[in-house]
Amino acid sequence: MSSTDTDLYPLLLQQAAALVQDEPDLIAKMANLSALIYHSLPELNWAGFYIMREGELVLGPFQGKVACVRIPVGKGVCGTAVATGETQRIADVHAFPGHIACDAASESELVIPVRVGDQIIAVLDIDSPVLHRFDAADQSALEQLVRLLEQSLV
């Protein structure tokens, strides 16, 4: 992450809060958050959501190239985030066992579970064509963005 990212996060979080605050529709919220992240942060090639549907992740709103439509729980970085219930920050996706290459240009990935109560309802998935793109500051700020989304759903 560059210092530019750190400077961007306060404004990004302020904009995210405004986008989700009074909007009742989950898909609309996810669509705007995907666009906000994709167009605000440098060195990304994909930003979006996968939504839990009948026990698997199904492609939701996103920005970037076409993507995998369905991901089983426990498979790939997104499925692992659901299976473990934990954020997955992967410096080199090619070293991740079972990585699903939806876009061969992706080198690193950050996946954050989205919860309502104790239930994971979706994941935020962000990909970069740069190895080691995401650091602890990125993870913390984007987890805060997901918390804003979660708080708007209750």
Secondary structure per residue as TSV (DSSP state, phi and psi in degrees):
chain	resnum	aa	ss	phi	psi
A	1	M	-	360.0	142.7
A	2	S	-	-95.2	164.3
A	3	S	H	-62.0	-23.7
A	4	T	H	-60.4	-41.5
A	5	D	H	-59.7	-46.2
A	6	T	H	-57.8	-40.6
A	7	D	H	-68.2	-29.4
A	8	L	H	-77.2	-28.5
A	9	Y	H	-62.8	-41.0
A	10	P	H	-57.8	-44.0
A	11	L	H	-67.9	-41.6
A	12	L	H	-58.1	-45.1
A	13	L	H	-67.8	-37.1
A	14	Q	H	-64.1	-43.7
A	15	Q	H	-66.1	-40.7
A	16	A	H	-61.0	-44.1
A	17	A	H	-59.2	-43.0
A	18	A	H	-65.8	-36.0
A	19	L	H	-69.6	-33.2
A	20	V	H	-98.0	-16.5
A	21	Q	H	-54.3	-55.4
A	22	D	S	-109.4	9.6
A	23	E	-	-96.7	120.0
A	24	P	-	-80.8	-18.7
A	25	D	-	-88.4	124.2
A	26	L	H	-61.3	-44.8
A	27	I	H	-63.6	-41.3
A	28	A	H	-62.3	-42.1
A	29	K	H	-62.4	-46.8
A	30	M	H	-64.4	-38.9
A	31	A	H	-62.1	-47.7
A	32	N	H	-68.5	-38.2
A	33	L	H	-66.0	-38.7
A	34	S	H	-59.9	-47.0
A	35	A	H	-65.1	-41.6
A	36	L	H	-59.8	-48.7
A	37	I	H	-64.5	-50.1
A	38	Y	H	-59.6	-40.6
A	39	H	H	-91.2	-6.9
A	40	S	H	-100.7	-32.7
A	41	L	S	-101.5	137.5
A	42	P	S	-76.8	161.2
A	43	E	S	60.2	42.3
A	44	L	-	-115.0	147.4
A	45	N	S	-120.5	-1.0
A	46	W	E	-165.3	138.9
A	47	A	E	-149.5	125.3
A	48	G	E	-179.0	-167.3
A	49	F	E	-124.3	145.1
A	50	Y	E	-113.5	135.0
A	51	I	E	-110.1	136.4
A	52	M	E	-69.4	124.2
A	53	R	E	-139.4	116.5
A	54	E	T	50.6	45.2
A	55	G	T	83.2	8.9
A	56	E	E	-142.4	162.3
A	57	L	E	-85.2	131.6
A	58	V	E	-122.1	137.3
A	59	L	E	-51.7	131.1
A	60	G	E	-118.0	-158.0
A	61	P	E	-60.2	139.6
A	62	F	E	-157.7	169.2
A	63	Q	E	-127.7	134.8
A	64	G	E	131.0	-166.2
A	65	K	S	-70.6	167.1
A	66	V	-	-54.2	155.2
A	67	A	-	-135.6	167.7
A	68	C	-	-59.0	139.9
A	69	V	S	-88.6	-41.1
A	70	R	E	-129.2	137.3
A	71	I	E	-131.5	121.2
A	72	P	E	-68.1	146.3
A	73	V	T	-58.8	133.3
A	74	G	T	91.9	-7.8
A	75	K	S	-106.7	139.2
A	76	G	H	64.9	-175.7
A	77	V	H	-69.7	-43.0
A	78	C	H	-64.3	-47.2
A	79	G	H	-64.5	-32.5
A	80	T	H	-68.2	-38.2
A	81	A	H	-60.0	-39.7
A	82	V	H	-69.9	-46.4
A	83	A	H	-62.1	-37.8
A	84	T	H	-92.0	-21.1
A	85	G	-	73.6	15.2
A	86	E	S	-124.0	150.4
A	87	T	-	-59.5	139.7
A	88	Q	E	-114.2	114.6
A	89	R	E	-112.5	107.7
A	90	I	E	-111.8	115.4
A	91	A	S	-71.7	-34.6
A	92	D	-	-140.5	101.3
A	93	V	G	-62.6	-24.6
A	94	H	G	-71.9	-17.6
A	95	A	G	-93.3	-3.3
A	96	F	S	-85.6	119.7
A	97	P	T	-59.3	126.4
A	98	G	T	79.8	15.3
A	99	H	-	-55.5	136.9
A	100	I	-	-100.5	114.5
A	101	A	-	-89.6	87.5
A	102	C	S	-74.2	-34.0
A	103	D	S	-131.9	115.7
A	104	A	T	-61.3	-18.4
A	105	A	T	-76.8	-16.7
A	106	S	-	-68.9	133.8
A	107	E	-	-117.5	-32.7
A	108	S	E	-138.0	161.2
A	109	E	E	-152.2	147.4
A	110	L	E	-131.5	124.2
A	111	V	E	-128.7	127.0
A	112	I	E	-124.1	123.3
A	113	P	E	-64.7	144.8
A	114	V	E	-112.9	126.7
A	115	R	E	-119.7	150.0
A	116	V	E	-121.2	113.3
A	117	G	T	64.0	-128.6
A	118	D	T	-94.3	-0.5
A	119	Q	E	-97.7	129.3
A	120	I	E	-78.7	121.4
A	121	I	E	-104.6	-15.0
A	122	A	E	-170.5	175.2
A	123	V	E	-134.4	145.6
A	124	L	E	-91.6	125.6
A	125	D	E	-121.1	125.5
A	126	I	E	-128.9	125.9
A	127	D	E	-115.9	150.9
A	128	S	E	-135.1	146.2
A	129	P	S	-82.6	10.1
A	130	V	S	-115.1	128.4
A	131	L	T	-61.5	144.6
A	132	H	T	56.3	33.6
A	133	R	-	-66.1	-37.2
A	134	F	-	-103.6	135.4
A	135	D	-	-121.3	-173.2
A	136	A	H	-61.9	-33.9
A	137	A	H	-67.6	-40.7
A	138	D	H	-60.5	-48.3
A	139	Q	H	-58.7	-47.6
A	140	S	H	-61.0	-47.1
A	141	A	H	-65.7	-41.7
A	142	L	H	-75.0	-27.2
A	143	E	H	-66.8	-36.4
A	144	Q	H	-63.2	-40.2
A	145	L	H	-61.2	-43.8
A	146	V	H	-63.5	-38.8
A	147	R	H	-61.4	-39.1
A	148	L	H	-59.7	-44.0
A	149	L	H	-61.4	-48.6
A	150	E	H	-59.1	-44.7
A	151	Q	H	-63.0	-29.5
A	152	S	H	-77.6	-10.2
A	153	L	T	-94.9	-9.5
A	154	V	-	-94.6	360.0
